[in-house]
């Protein structure tokens, strides 16, 4: 008998089993990016044994970060949704990558009954993401959505302002809540690998779990995940190491990992075109509670989740400005990233080819580190690596010679014509 405390209603397990056992063609969603699409198969293998989840075929999808560009993808015939093909590549700030986890999964998908590996772009309004998901769900007649989060940020509580990268989880949460209201398709949500992303303090995640009143909690069986663990170690880890995947597998298979473990915030800036990036890291410790090792949680209702970052928005710039103004300035995947063509984000044609850098290092960095980053970014802008940059107002207080314009109370924009750009942003962004 499992010794974990059970929080589920009497009929929740039966309801979950009915949905999973009857599914023949599900859509599996990795609600973040990174390795969530690969890691979600860990849960899928467990559900085969525990809930008779044996679909005939599977489509798997993750959310495409809008600071990356994808090339040679196939058209799904649905807005924002692309299908990964054999020649698909992705690039970040012009650097091309031929190998990445989702493409590897596509290459080996037949061994996991995967029909397609797809991505949905977050470059448009969250309502458009919702609409596109609804269209593909209805047209391709999926009989279940299984949404998976590894780490636990998806269920962040309203008071949790510590998450380092909440953007993609939040976009997906907004859409999934709407789809659950508008569609009759069965849902199952799975959370596992708690704390393995280093982004949420243990007490915050414990509060988040308690808020979900109706959930099923159990332990992974080691033998159920051996195949996907071997696949990750052999094919994926060498291309893109994932702490969440590594530690989750270790906890399920009772392998040792550090506790507490060292995690890091990071910031990269290129001082001159075509030169290597300057890399900054700020290390911090994450404590794990071993009683949660190898645990997974299933639920089917999102109304309990009030993630503070899950907001309606028109694009990543709008989301960024709203979040940075109201939080502790530790959080955003866009910090240290750039939109290399903001005409695609703001839908303003005369900005074609104009770049915007997010000169907003996490405030997990101390003031001395942020001061060094400021110097590097100023040189980067002067060398025309980027055309414009967002900056925290208090990070440039001592740089009175910089031409800048206020965007919000906390954010300014700098460089060649900041007043013009500030006006364009104010006309096209709801802040």
C-alpha positions in Angstrom: 0.0 0.0 0.0 1.4 3.4 -0.9 2.1 5.5 2.2 1.6 8.9 0.6 -1.3 10.9 1.8 -4.1 10.8 -0.7 -6.1 14.0 -1.4 -8.3 12.8 -4.2 -12.1 12.6 -4.2 -13.4 9.0 -4.0 -14.3 9.0 -7.7 -11.3 11.0 -9.1 -9.1 8.0 -9.8 -12.0 6.3 -11.6 -12.6 9.3 -13.7 -9.0 9.7 -14.6 -8.8 6.0 -15.5 -11.9 6.2 -17.7 -10.4 9.1 -19.7 -6.9 7.6 -20.1 -8.0 4.0 -20.8 -10.5 5.1 -23.4 -8.0 7.4 -25.3 -6.8 6.2 -28.7 -5.5 9.5 -30.1 -4.4 12.0 -27.5 -2.6 15.3 -27.8 0.2 15.5 -25.2 1.3 19.0 -24.3 4.6 19.9 -22.7 3.4 23.2 -21.1 6.9 24.7 -21.0 9.6 24.4 -23.6 13.0 22.9 -23.1 12.8 19.2 -22.6 9.1 19.0 -21.4 8.0 17.3 -24.6 10.6 14.5 -24.0 10.1 14.4 -20.2 6.3 14.2 -20.6 6.9 10.6 -21.9 8.1 9.7 -18.5 4.5 10.2 -17.2 3.1 8.6 -20.3 5.0 5.4 -19.6 3.8 5.3 -16.0 0.2 5.9 -17.0 0.3 2.8 -19.3 0.7 0.6 -16.2 -1.3 2.5 -13.7 -4.3 3.7 -15.8 -4.2 1.4 -18.9 -3.2 4.4 -21.1 -2.4 2.7 -24.4 -3.3 5.0 -27.3 -2.9 3.8 -30.9 -1.0 7.0 -31.9 0.1 10.2 -30.2 0.7 13.8 -31.3 3.0 15.8 -29.0 3.3 19.6 -28.8 5.2 22.2 -27.0 5.2 26.0 -27.0 7.7 27.7 -29.3 9.6 30.5 -27.5 9.2 33.7 -29.6 12.8 34.7 -29.1 13.8 31.7 -31.2 13.2 31.3 -34.9 12.3 27.9 -36.5 13.2 27.1 -40.1 12.1 24.4 -42.6 9.0 23.4 -40.6 5.9 21.8 -42.1 2.6 23.6 -42.2 -0.1 22.1 -40.0 -2.8 24.2 -41.8 -3.6 25.8 -38.4 -2.4 29.3 -37.5 0.7 29.4 -35.2 1.1 25.6 -35.3 4.1 24.0 -37.1 5.1 20.4 -37.6 8.8 19.4 -37.0 10.3 17.8 -40.1 13.6 16.1 -40.9 15.3 19.3 -42.0 13.9 21.6 -39.3 16.4 23.9 -37.6 16.1 26.6 -35.0 18.2 29.7 -34.4 18.7 32.2 -31.6 20.0 35.7 -32.4 21.2 34.3 -35.7 23.0 31.2 -34.3 21.7 28.1 -36.1 21.1 24.8 -34.3 20.5 21.6 -36.2 19.8 19.4 -33.2 17.4 20.1 -30.4 15.2 17.8 -28.2 12.0 18.0 -30.2 13.7 17.2 -33.4 15.4 14.2 -31.8 12.0 13.1 -30.5 10.6 13.4 -34.0 13.4 11.2 -35.4 12.8 8.4 -32.8 9.0 9.0 -32.3 7.9 5.7 -33.9 9.3 3.9 -30.9 6.8 5.8 -28.7 3.8 5.6 -31.0 4.3 9.3 -31.9 2.6 10.5 -35.1 3.7 14.1 -35.1 5.9 16.5 -33.0 4.6 20.0 -33.2 5.1 23.5 -31.8 2.7 26.3 -31.2 4.1 29.8 -31.5 3.6 32.4 -28.7 4.2 35.3 -31.1 0.5 36.3 -31.1 -2.3 37.1 -28.7 -3.0 34.5 -26.1 -6.6 34.4 -27.5 -5.2 33.4 -30.9 -3.2 30.6 -29.3 -6.4 29.4 -27.7 -8.3 29.6 -31.0 -5.7 27.7 -32.9 -5.6 24.9 -30.3 -9.3 24.6 -30.4 -9.3 24.3 -34.2 -6.7 21.6 -34.3 -8.3 19.7 -31.4 -11.7 19.7 -33.2 -10.4 19.1 -36.7 -8.0 16.2 -35.9 -10.5 14.7 -33.4 -8.2 14.2 -30.4 -10.0 12.3 -27.7 -7.8 13.6 -24.8 -5.4 16.4 -23.9 -2.7 15.3 -21.5 -0.8 18.4 -20.3 2.4 17.8 -18.4 4.6 20.1 -16.3 8.0 19.1 -14.9 9.1 21.1 -11.9 5.8 22.7 -10.8 5.9 26.3 -12.0 2.6 25.7 -13.9 0.7 25.7 -10.6 2.4 28.7 -9.0 0.4 30.5 -6.3 -0.6 34.2 -6.4 2.1 35.1 -3.9 4.9 33.2 -5.7 7.1 35.9 -7.3 10.2 33.7 -7.4 9.8 31.8 -10.6 12.7 32.4 -13.0 11.1 31.4 -16.3 7.3 31.6 -16.0 6.5 32.9 -19.5 5.7 29.7 -21.5 3.9 27.9 -18.7 1.7 31.0 -18.2 0.8 31.4 -21.9 -0.2 27.7 -22.0 -2.2 28.0 -18.8 -4.2 31.0 -20.1 -5.1 29.0 -23.2 -5.9 25.7 -21.5 -8.2 27.4 -19.0 -10.2 28.8 -22.0 -10.2 25.5 -23.9 -11.5 23.7 -20.8 -14.4 26.2 -20.7 -15.2 26.1 -24.5 -14.5 22.4 -25.4 -15.9 19.1 -24.2 -12.6 17.3 -24.8 -11.4 15.4 -21.7 -8.4 16.8 -19.9 -5.8 15.3 -17.6 -3.0 17.4 -16.1 0.1 15.9 -14.7 2.8 17.5 -12.4 6.0 15.7 -11.4 9.7 16.2 -10.8 8.9 18.8 -8.1 11.6 21.5 -7.6 13.9 19.9 -10.2 13.9 23.2 -12.2 15.2 25.2 -9.2 12.6 27.9 -9.8 10.2 27.7 -6.9 10.9 27.6 -3.1 9.7 24.4 -1.5 7.2 26.1 0.7 5.6 27.8 -2.3 5.2 24.6 -4.2 3.7 22.9 -1.1 1.1 25.7 -0.9 0.4 25.2 -4.6 -0.3 21.5 -4.2 -2.6 22.2 -1.3 -4.7 24.6 -3.4 -5.6 21.8 -5.8 -8.2 20.1 -3.7 -9.0 17.3 -6.1 -5.8 15.5 -7.1 -4.5 12.0 -7.3 -1.0 11.4 -5.9 1.2 8.3 -6.4 4.7 7.1 -7.0 6.4 6.3 -10.2 7.5 2.7 -10.7 11.1 2.5 -11.6 10.7 -0.2 -14.3 8.0 1.8 -16.1 10.3 4.6 -17.2 13.5 2.6 -18.1 12.9 2.9 -21.9 12.4 6.7 -21.9 15.2 7.2 -19.4 17.6 5.3 -21.6 16.4 7.3 -24.6 17.0 10.6 -22.8 20.5 9.6 -21.7 21.6 8.2 -25.1 20.1 10.7 -27.5 18.9 13.9 -25.8 21.2 14.7 -22.9 24.3 15.1 -25.1 22.5 17.7 -27.2 20.7 19.6 -24.5 21.2 18.7 -20.9 18.1 19.3 -18.7 18.4 19.4 -14.9 14.7 18.8 -14.7 14.9 15.6 -16.7 18.1 14.4 -15.1 17.0 14.9 -11.5 13.5 13.6 -12.2 14.9 10.3 -13.6 17.4 10.1 -10.7 14.6 10.5 -8.1 12.4 7.8 -9.7 15.3 5.4 -10.1 16.7 6.1 -6.6 20.0 7.5 -7.9 21.8 10.1 -5.9 21.7 13.8 -6.7 22.9 16.8 -4.6 20.5 18.1 -1.9 20.6 21.0 -1.6 21.6 21.5 -5.2 23.2 24.5 -6.9 21.1 26.3 -9.5 21.9 29.4 -11.4 20.4 32.5 -13.0 22.2 33.5 -16.2 22.6 36.4 -18.5 24.5 36.5 -21.9 25.4 39.6 -23.8 27.4 40.0 -27.1 29.7 43.0 -27.0 30.6 42.9 -30.7 29.0 41.3 -33.7 30.1 37.8 -34.3 32.2 37.7 -31.1 31.5 35.1 -28.3 28.9 36.1 -25.7 30.0 37.3 -22.3 28.3 35.0 -19.8 27.2 35.9 -16.3 25.9 33.4 -13.7 24.5 33.8 -10.2 24.3 30.6 -8.2 21.9 29.8 -5.5 20.9 26.6 -3.6 17.6 24.7 -3.9 16.5 22.4 -1.1 14.6 19.3 -1.9 12.1 17.4 0.3 12.9 13.7 -0.3 9.4 12.6 0.6 8.3 14.0 -2.8 11.0 12.1 -4.8 9.3 10.1 -7.6 5.9 11.5 -6.9 3.4 12.5 -9.6 0.1 14.3 -9.3 -2.9 14.1 -11.6 -6.0 16.4 -11.7 -8.6 17.4 -14.3 -9.7 20.9 -13.3 -7.7 24.1 -13.7 -9.9 26.4 -11.7 -7.8 25.8 -8.6 -4.7 27.3 -10.2 -4.2 31.1 -9.9 -0.7 31.5 -11.5 0.1 35.3 -11.1 2.0 35.3 -14.5 -0.9 33.8 -16.5 -2.3 37.0 -18.1 -4.0 37.8 -21.4 -1.5 39.6 -23.6 -0.9 40.5 -27.3 2.7 39.4 -27.5 5.9 38.8 -25.5 6.7 42.5 -25.2 3.3 43.3 -23.6 3.6 40.3 -21.2 7.2 41.2 -20.2 6.3 44.8 -19.4 3.3 43.9 -17.3 5.2 41.2 -15.4 8.3 43.2 -14.7 6.3 46.1 -13.4 4.4 44.1 -10.8 6.9 41.4 -9.7 10.3 41.2 -8.0 12.3 41.5 -11.3 13.8 38.0 -11.1 11.6 36.4 -13.8 11.5 36.2 -17.5 12.9 33.9 -20.2 13.5 37.0 -22.2 16.2 38.4 -19.9 19.4 38.5 -22.0 17.5 37.5 -25.2 16.5 39.6 -28.2 13.9 39.9 -30.8 15.9 40.3 -33.9 13.0 41.6 -35.9 10.4 43.4 -33.8 8.2 44.0 -36.8 7.1 40.4 -36.4 6.1 41.1 -32.8 4.6 44.5 -33.0 3.2 44.1 -36.6 4.7 47.4 -37.7 6.2 47.0 -41.2 8.7 49.8 -41.1 10.5 48.2 -38.2 11.5 45.2 -40.3 15.0 44.0 -39.3 15.1 46.3 -36.2 16.2 44.4 -33.0 15.3 44.8 -29.4 17.5 43.4 -26.6 16.2 42.7 -23.1 18.9 44.3 -21.0 17.1 43.3 -17.8 19.3 40.9 -15.8 17.4 39.1 -13.0 17.7 40.8 -9.7 19.0 37.6 -8.3 22.3 39.1 -9.5 23.9 41.4 -7.0 24.4 45.1 -7.7 28.1 44.6 -8.7 27.3 41.9 -11.3 24.5 44.1 -12.7 26.9 47.0 -13.0 29.3 44.9 -15.0 26.5 43.7 -17.2 25.5 47.4 -17.8 28.9 48.2 -19.1 28.9 45.3 -21.5 25.5 46.1 -22.8 26.4 49.7 -23.4 29.3 48.6 -25.4 27.1 46.1 -27.3 24.6 48.8 -28.2 27.4 51.3 -29.3 28.8 48.5 -31.5 25.3 48.2 -33.1 24.9 44.5 -32.1 21.3 45.5 -31.3 19.3 48.6 -32.3 17.4 49.1 -29.0 17.3 47.7 -25.5 14.9 47.6 -22.6 16.6 48.4 -19.3 15.6 48.7 -15.7 15.5 52.4 -14.8 17.5 51.9 -11.6 20.3 50.1 -13.5 21.2 53.2 -15.5 20.8 55.8 -12.8 24.6 56.6 -13.0 24.6 56.7 -16.8 23.2 60.2 -17.4 24.7 60.4 -20.9 22.5 57.6 -22.2 19.6 58.8 -24.3 16.6 56.9 -23.1 12.8 57.1 -22.9 10.3 55.9 -20.3 8.2 52.9 -21.2 6.8 52.2 -17.7 7.7 53.2 -14.2 10.4 50.6 -14.1 11.5 50.1 -17.7 13.2 52.5 -20.1 14.2 52.0 -23.8 17.6 53.2 -25.0 19.5 54.1 -28.1 19.2 55.8 -31.5 15.7 57.2 -31.3 14.1 56.0 -28.1 11.3 58.6 -28.1 10.1 57.3 -31.5 10.3 53.7 -30.4 8.5 54.5 -27.1 5.6 56.1 -29.0 5.4 53.0 -31.3 5.3 50.7 -28.4 2.7 52.7 -26.5 0.4 52.6 -29.6 0.8 48.9 -30.2 1.0 47.5 -26.6 -1.7 47.6 -23.9 0.2 48.6 -20.8 
